[in-house]
Amino acid sequence: MTGSDLFVSLVVGLAVPLAILDAARTLFDRHGYGATTLDMIAQLANASPNTVYVVFRTKAAILHAILRE
């Protein structure tokens, strides 16, 4: 892997969690925390539900990440 490939991997790797957090923030505002599902977050983030589970494990973990920002 070249330095350029590594940079692209890192940027893409950071983009996915940020997209998930942005989607969750939008949905929490729109529907509330309780009514928002991980599947809804995945769909809005253009990620698979499995990716959301791998990156954050739980909806509570997503909320904690948003509150830490």
SETIGU-891746 format. One record per residue (C-alpha): x, y, z. Coordinates in Angstrom, 2 decimals, decimal comma. Layout:
<pts>
X Y Z
...
</pts>
This chain:
<pts>
0,00 0,00 0,00
1,39 3,39 -0,96
1,25 6,50 1,19
-1,48 7,85 -1,07
-3,55 4,68 -0,67
-3,19 4,88 3,09
-4,31 8,51 3,10
-7,41 7,66 1,05
-8,20 4,75 3,37
-7,93 7,02 6,40
-10,13 9,72 4,89
-12,76 7,20 3,83
-12,50 5,55 7,24
-13,25 8,87 8,93
-16,04 9,80 6,53
-18,22 6,83 7,47
-18,46 7,57 11,22
-19,03 11,26 10,47
-21,84 10,41 8,04
-23,42 8,16 10,67
-23,23 10,91 13,29
-24,69 13,50 10,92
-27,54 11,16 10,00
-28,24 10,34 13,64
-28,25 14,01 14,62
-30,76 14,77 11,87
-33,02 11,86 12,79
-32,85 12,50 16,53
-33,93 16,09 15,86
-36,68 15,03 13,45
-38,11 11,95 15,21
-36,58 11,93 18,69
-34,05 9,51 20,10
-36,59 6,84 21,02
-38,24 6,68 17,60
-34,98 6,60 15,64
-33,63 3,17 14,76
-30,16 2,11 13,73
-31,62 1,02 10,41
-32,97 4,55 9,82
-29,56 6,00 10,66
-27,84 3,58 8,29
-30,20 4,42 5,45
-29,74 8,19 5,81
-25,95 7,77 6,14
-25,85 5,60 3,00
-24,23 2,85 5,05
-25,25 -0,71 5,69
-26,85 -1,43 9,07
-23,94 -3,78 9,75
-21,48 -0,91 9,27
-23,36 1,18 11,83
-23,24 -1,72 14,31
-19,53 -2,27 13,72
-18,61 1,40 14,09
-20,81 2,29 17,09
-22,36 -0,96 18,43
-25,43 0,80 19,93
-27,67 3,80 19,44
-26,57 4,99 22,88
-22,94 4,98 21,71
-23,94 7,21 18,79
-25,69 9,61 21,15
-22,64 9,71 23,43
-20,40 10,51 20,45
-22,72 13,35 19,43
-22,76 14,76 22,95
-18,95 14,66 23,11
-18,63 16,83 19,99
</pts>
